[in-house]
Amino acid sequence: MARTAVVAGGGLAGIAAAMDLADAGWKVTLLESKKHLGGMVSSFPDPAGGPDLDNGEHIAIEACTELLGLFQKLDCLGSLKRQPRLRLPFVGPDGRVAELTESAWSFLTFPFLSLGDRWRVARAIRRIGKMTDAEIAPLDNFSAADWLEDIGQTPESIARFWEYFISPALNEPANRASASLAARVLRDAMGLGPKFSRFCFFRAPLGNVFANGAAGYLANKGGEVKTLASVTKVKPGKNSVTLELAGGEALTADVCVLALPHADLAEVFPESAPPLEHSPILNAHLWYDRPVTDLEVFAMLDCRVHWVFNRSVIAGLPGPGQQLSCSISAARDWAHHPSEEIAAACDVELKRRFKGDARLVRFVVSREHRATFSARPGTAPMRPGARTRHRGLYLAGAWTDTGYPATMEGAVRSGRAAAREAGIEGR
Ligand SMILES: Cc1cc2nc3c(=O)[nH]c(=O)nc-3n(C[C@H](O)[C@H](O)[C@H](O)COP(=O)(O)OP(=O)(O)OC[C@H]3O[C@@H](n4cnc5c(N)ncnc54)[C@H](O)[C@@H]3O)c2cc1C
C-alpha cells in the first residue's frame, strides 16, 4: 500500500511539497483552510465587475529557477509575460525617463546618479555577483544600508538605486532589512548573468494561474485536495502524525508537512512557530479614462511608490482607458491610511511625471497586513529548517530557513526541501 502524506496549507510551499511527495509515490492529501489554493498569491473580484484584481503585484525574475520549474510542471508558464531583455525604466519627478538594461552602458549613462556613484554601483554589482554563501551568511547581523555603505555606496545611490530592488524583494527598507537576505537576492538577480535578472509578470489574475493545475496534478497521481479544511491541532505520534480539523474530522498519515504561515502555525503547533514579525504590502489599482503611459513597468524616482505596473499592457486589457497598479512595499507607514488618500497620493505622483489629460476614474486599494515576515537583521537564527524534533513531521513556508526573504521562490524551495527530508527519513 502507498505510504500516506498530508500537507497542511495550500500556498506555493504546500503545493510544491505535495507535488514532490506525489511524484515520489506518496498518497498525498493537501489541506487548505480557504476556498482556493494559492495562499498569498491570490486575487479577488473587482467590485466594478472587471477581471479579478491581484492582492498585490507579484514579480519573479529568471533566477527563480525552482518557481519556474514548478510552473513548467503545471503547464502554466504561458500565464507569465517574460521580458525578452531586461528593461527597467526609471521616471524622475520631472518626467525624465532613463532605462536600465543589460548593457553596462545604461548604468554608466544613468542620469539619476552622479558619475562617481555610477562607477561605485557598477563596482558593487560586480563584487556582489561573486559573493559566496559563506560571505553572505554573517551579514545577517547588519542592515542592508550599513553593509552597502561599507562597500562604498553613498546614501544617494542607496536611495535612488539599491532601495528600488531591496524594498520590494525584502519588503523592508534598506535601513531595516537584513544585509544577508539583501545580498542573497541581489547576487541572484545581478550575479548569474544578464538573462537571470529579466522580470516575469503575471498576465492572468493570480488566482487563475496555478491553483486548478495543482489540484489536477495531485489528482492524476492519486492524491486529493481538500479546501475549506482548517487544521486546528497537530498531534505527532510514534510512527504517524494526526491532524485535527475544524468540524471534528481527524486525519492520520505517515508523514505531515505543515506549510502554514508562521502566525497560523503558532495557533495549531506553537512549539515550531518562530517569533517573526510581519511587514505589510499595499497595492493601489487605478483606472484612468485614457492611457497615461505606454511603459509596461517603471520605477518612480524619489517617491514612496517604487514600482508601477501597467496592467493594460501586461494583461492586454482593452482600451480606451488604462489600468495601472502601484505597488507599495514595506508599507507600515501607510497601512491604515484611507484608500482615498493612498489613491490620491499615487495619482499626484503619476500626474507629476506624465503630463497628459488622463483622469483617474476609479480605484481599489488592496492591503495585506501580514504579507511577509519582517526580513530584519537577526532573523536568520529564528527561521527553522524543514525538520522538527518529531519523526515524520516537517515544516515549509517562505518564512522557514530558505536563505531568501519571503518570496515565491523561497516558498517553493521550502516545500521541496520538506518533501526531500520526508523522503530521506521515510526510506
Ligand atoms: C501583496 C503581496 C505581494 C507580493 N509580491 C511578491 C513578489 O513580487 N515576488 C515574490 O516572489 N513574492 C511576493 N510576495 C510573497 C509571496 O507571495 C509569499 O512569500 C509566498 O506566496 C508564500 O507562500 P507560502 O506557501 O509560504 O505561504 P502562504 O501563501 O501564506 O500559504 C499558506 C496557506 O496556508 C493556509 N492556512 C493557514 N492556516 C491554515 C490552517 N489552519 N489549516 C489549513 N490551511 C491553513 C492559508 O490559507 C494559505 O493558503 C508577495 C506577497 C504579497 C502578500
The ligand as an ORCA input file, in Angstrom:
! r2SCAN-3c Opt
* xyz 0 1
  C       0.792     41.675     -1.848
  C       1.952     40.719     -1.962
  C       2.896     40.901     -2.957
  C       3.962     40.013     -3.075
  N       4.841     40.171     -4.099
  C       5.761     39.225     -4.323
  C       6.599     39.297     -5.471
  O       6.500     40.231     -6.279
  N       7.501     38.311     -5.680
  C       7.621     37.250     -4.804
  O       8.447     36.352     -5.066
  N       6.865     37.167     -3.687
  C       5.946     38.116     -3.426
  N       5.150     38.024     -2.324
  C       5.425     36.983     -1.312
  C       4.859     35.613     -1.718
  O       3.530     35.733     -2.166
  C       4.866     34.694     -0.486
  O       6.132     34.703      0.132
  C       4.558     33.245     -0.829
  O       3.469     33.147     -1.728
  C       4.232     32.498      0.467
  O       3.902     31.149      0.187
  P       3.684     30.117      1.368
  O       3.176     28.877      0.752
  O       4.895     30.054      2.206
  O       2.569     30.765      2.330
  P       1.068     31.169      2.031
  O       0.940     31.620      0.618
  O       0.672     32.105      3.115
  O       0.258     29.801      2.165
  C      -0.146     29.256      3.386
  C      -1.531     28.645      3.218
  O      -1.930     28.020      4.453
  C      -3.324     28.222      4.610
  N      -3.676     28.030      6.021
  C      -3.496     28.896      7.056
  N      -3.912     28.337      8.200
  C      -4.371     27.112      7.886
  C      -4.944     26.047      8.653
  N      -5.090     26.166      9.970
  N      -5.303     24.899      8.027
  C      -5.130     24.774      6.680
  N      -4.605     25.747      5.899
  C      -4.237     26.897      6.502
  C      -3.530     29.648      4.110
  O      -4.873     29.890      3.792
  C      -2.606     29.671      2.896
  O      -3.276     29.274      1.726
  C       4.093     38.930     -2.156
  C       3.160     38.750     -1.143
  C       2.100     39.623     -1.053
  C       1.076     39.400      0.043
*
